[in-house]
Amino acid sequence: MYRIIEKSPLVPNIHLVKVDAPAVANKAQAGQFVIIRVDEKGERVPLTLADWDREAGTVTIAFMEVGKTTRQLATMRAGDSISNFVGPLGNPTEIEKFGTVVCVAGGFAVATIVPIARAMRAAGNKVIALMGARNKSLLFWEDRLASVCDELIVTTDDGSYARKGVVTVPLKEMLEKGEAINRVIAVGPSIMMKFVAATTLPFKVKTIVSLNPIMVDGTGMCGACRCSVGGETKFACVDGPEVDGHQVDWEELFSRQRAFLPEEKQSLEMWQRHQAEATKVQT
């Protein structure tokens, strides 16, 4: 069992959880993930690392309430325990001195991009960060990201804060101006990463994306996370999660992500009914 040390809301439906997991914290690196199981009957879901403290033995994750497992996790409090917290899994981000690195974060993926930007800057790169959300209410960790990069550009789809628009617009402007960008790293919704890769392709800038397919065991055994990269079948859990965004078959990825939508909906509805019945019994 893995005890929750801290649980706090970041913005509506997005939460931060700090977990006591010394073995994971000791090996954690930027770009990696863990697979959790809330209880012994729960499903296994992957969550990327937002931070870690090797001395304290803690690992921090951030997540959005989407399906049954993330909504169940959102009901837990400091002092509660998670059944399984396996990791760190996946290949860490390739960190070296490239020159100028642009880190692009969509939505709650800012929590994942912070340790990547921090590591890139520590390696001697100039780091420019782009973070975007649908509106101001969904933005968090702006100050934290700003502290680990040389320049930060914030966008909101509706213009409720900072620059109106999506993150690909300032990215394209930088490329069109001829700014020397040596690498782009994008983390966030798959559709965002697809368009980031499409934006950089004409300029031939190496673009790394963090794939987020359905995942079960996280060790390459089940094959649930298979995807096509460069015309070859890859497993995001062991070959990634970070891959060349210009080589991803995005339509196949989108299709596989939708494979179990009916079952996911049914699972959520059953859990919600159970929660409602439990509440009635208590009252």
C-alpha positions in Angstrom: 0.0 0.0 0.0 1.2 3.5 -0.8 0.1 6.3 1.5 -1.1 9.6 0.2 1.0 12.3 2.0 -0.7 15.3 0.4 -3.9 15.8 -1.7 -4.9 19.2 -3.0 -7.0 20.7 -5.8 -5.1 22.6 -8.5 -8.0 23.9 -10.6 -11.6 22.5 -11.1 -11.4 18.7 -11.7 -7.6 18.7 -11.6 -5.8 17.4 -8.5 -2.3 17.0 -7.1 -1.4 13.9 -5.1 1.9 13.4 -3.3 2.5 9.7 -2.5 5.0 8.0 -0.2 6.9 5.8 -2.6 10.7 5.8 -1.8 11.7 3.2 -4.4 10.0 5.1 -7.2 11.3 8.4 -6.1 14.9 7.1 -6.0 14.8 6.2 -9.7 12.4 8.8 -11.1 13.5 10.8 -14.1 11.8 13.5 -16.3 9.4 12.1 -18.8 8.6 8.8 -17.0 5.3 7.6 -15.5 3.8 5.3 -13.0 0.9 2.9 -13.2 -1.5 3.0 -10.3 -4.4 0.9 -9.0 -6.6 2.6 -6.5 -7.8 -0.6 -4.8 -7.4 -4.3 -5.4 -10.4 -4.4 -7.7 -9.5 -1.3 -9.7 -8.1 -0.9 -13.2 -4.5 0.0 -13.9 -4.0 3.5 -15.3 -0.8 5.4 -16.2 0.0 8.8 -14.8 3.1 10.8 -15.6 5.4 12.1 -13.0 5.0 15.8 -12.0 7.8 15.8 -9.4 9.7 13.7 -6.8 11.8 14.1 -3.7 14.5 11.5 -3.3 15.3 12.5 0.2 11.7 12.5 1.4 10.9 9.5 -0.7 7.8 11.0 -2.2 6.4 11.2 -5.8 4.0 13.8 -7.0 1.4 13.2 -9.7 -1.3 15.5 -11.2 -4.4 14.2 -12.9 -7.8 15.3 -14.3 -11.1 13.7 -13.4 -12.1 11.9 -16.6 -13.2 8.3 -15.9 -14.1 6.0 -13.0 -10.5 5.6 -11.7 -9.5 9.3 -11.7 -12.8 10.3 -10.1 -12.4 7.6 -7.5 -8.8 8.9 -6.9 -10.2 12.4 -6.5 -12.3 11.3 -3.5 -9.3 10.1 -1.6 -7.6 12.2 1.1 -4.2 12.5 2.8 -3.7 9.5 4.9 -5.6 7.1 2.6 -3.6 4.5 0.7 -3.4 3.4 -3.0 -3.0 -0.3 -3.6 -0.4 -0.2 -6.4 2.0 2.5 -7.4 4.4 1.0 -10.0 7.3 2.7 -11.5 9.1 4.6 -12.7 8.2 3.2 -16.1 9.0 4.2 -19.7 12.1 5.8 -21.1 13.1 9.1 -19.5 13.3 12.3 -21.7 16.6 12.5 -23.6 18.4 15.3 -21.8 21.5 16.9 -23.3 22.6 20.3 -24.5 20.7 20.8 -27.8 20.8 24.6 -27.8 17.3 26.1 -27.7 14.5 23.8 -26.6 10.8 24.7 -26.7 8.6 22.8 -24.2 4.9 22.8 -25.1 2.3 21.9 -22.5 -1.4 21.5 -23.1 -3.9 21.5 -20.2 -2.8 19.7 -17.0 0.3 18.4 -18.8 2.1 21.5 -17.5 2.8 19.3 -14.4 4.7 16.9 -16.7 6.6 19.5 -18.6 8.0 21.2 -15.5 10.5 18.5 -14.7 11.5 18.2 -18.4 12.0 22.0 -18.7 14.0 22.0 -15.4 16.3 19.2 -16.6 16.8 20.8 -20.0 17.8 24.1 -18.5 20.1 22.3 -16.0 21.8 20.7 -19.1 22.6 24.2 -20.4 19.8 24.7 -22.9 17.9 27.9 -23.4 14.3 26.8 -22.6 11.2 28.5 -24.0 8.0 27.2 -22.6 4.5 27.4 -24.1 1.5 26.5 -21.9 -2.1 26.6 -23.0 -5.5 25.8 -21.6 -9.1 26.3 -22.7 -9.6 29.2 -20.2 -8.0 30.9 -17.3 -9.7 28.7 -14.7 -7.8 25.7 -16.0 -4.3 27.2 -15.7 -2.0 26.3 -12.9 1.8 26.1 -12.1 2.5 29.2 -14.2 5.0 30.5 -11.7 6.6 27.1 -11.2 7.1 26.7 -15.0 8.4 30.2 -15.3 11.0 29.5 -12.7 12.6 26.7 -14.7 12.7 28.3 -18.2 14.1 31.4 -19.8 10.9 32.5 -21.4 7.2 31.6 -20.9 4.3 32.2 -23.2 0.8 31.5 -22.0 -2.3 31.1 -24.2 -6.0 30.5 -23.5 -8.4 29.4 -26.2 -11.0 31.9 -25.2 -8.7 34.8 -24.4 -9.7 35.0 -20.8 -6.0 35.2 -19.8 -2.8 36.2 -21.5 -2.7 35.6 -25.2 -5.8 34.4 -27.0 -5.4 31.3 -29.2 -3.7 27.9 -29.1 0.0 27.1 -28.4 0.8 26.3 -32.0 0.3 30.0 -33.0 3.3 31.4 -31.1 5.3 28.3 -32.0 4.7 28.9 -35.7 5.6 32.6 -35.3 8.9 31.7 -33.8 9.7 29.3 -36.5 8.7 31.7 -39.3 10.9 34.4 -37.8 13.8 32.0 -38.2 14.5 31.6 -34.5 17.1 28.9 -33.9 15.0 26.1 -32.3 16.9 22.9 -31.9 14.2 20.7 -30.3 10.5 20.8 -29.4 9.0 18.7 -26.7 5.2 18.5 -26.5 3.1 17.0 -23.8 -0.7 17.2 -23.6 -3.9 16.0 -25.4 -3.1 13.9 -28.5 -4.8 16.3 -30.8 -2.6 19.1 -29.5 0.6 17.1 -30.0 -0.5 16.2 -33.5 -0.8 19.8 -34.4 2.5 20.7 -32.8 4.2 18.1 -34.9 2.4 19.3 -38.0 3.6 22.9 -37.2 7.2 22.0 -36.9 7.4 19.5 -39.8 7.9 22.0 -42.6 10.8 23.6 -40.6 12.4 20.2 -40.0 12.7 20.7 -36.2 13.0 17.5 -34.2 9.7 17.2 -32.3 9.2 14.8 -29.4 5.8 13.9 -28.1 4.6 11.9 -25.1 2.1 9.3 -26.2 -0.9 8.6 -24.0 -2.7 5.4 -25.4 -4.6 2.9 -23.3 -2.2 1.1 -21.1 -2.5 -1.9 -18.8 0.6 -3.5 -17.5 3.2 -0.9 -18.5 6.0 -3.5 -19.2 5.3 -4.4 -22.9 3.5 -7.7 -22.1 -0.1 -6.9 -22.8 0.2 -4.9 -26.1 -2.6 -2.5 -25.2 -0.5 0.5 -25.8 0.7 -0.5 -29.3 0.9 2.3 -31.9 2.6 2.9 -35.2 5.7 5.1 -35.3 7.6 5.4 -38.5 5.7 2.5 -40.0 6.7 0.1 -37.2 4.6 -1.2 -34.3 5.8 0.3 -31.0 4.7 -0.1 -27.4 4.4 3.3 -25.8 5.2 1.8 -22.3 8.7 0.5 -23.2 9.5 2.1 -26.5 8.2 5.5 -25.3 6.3 7.2 -24.0 8.3 9.8 -25.9 8.7 9.3 -29.6 9.3 11.4 -32.8 6.0 13.2 -33.3 6.6 13.4 -37.1 6.6 9.6 -37.3 3.4 8.9 -35.3 0.3 7.5 -37.1 -2.0 9.9 -35.2 -5.3 8.6 -36.7 -4.5 5.1 -35.5 -3.7 6.4 -32.1 -7.0 8.3 -31.9 -8.9 5.2 -33.0 -7.3 3.0 -30.3 -7.9 5.6 -27.6 -11.6 5.3 -28.4 -11.7 1.5 -28.4 -13.3 1.1 -25.0 -15.4 4.2 -24.6 -18.7 2.3 -24.1 -17.1 0.1 -21.4 -15.4 3.1 -19.7 -18.8 4.9 -19.6 -20.5 1.9 -18.1 -17.8 1.5 -15.5 -18.1 5.1 -14.5 -21.9 4.9 -14.3 -21.8 1.7 -12.1 -19.3 3.4 -9.7 -21.4 6.5 -9.5 -24.5 4.4 -8.6 -22.5 2.6 -6.0 -21.4 5.8 -4.5 -24.9 7.2 -4.4 -26.2 4.1 -2.7 -23.4 4.2 -0.1 -24.3 7.8 0.6 -27.9 6.9 1.1 -27.0 4.2 3.6 -24.8 6.6 5.6 -27.6 9.1 5.8 
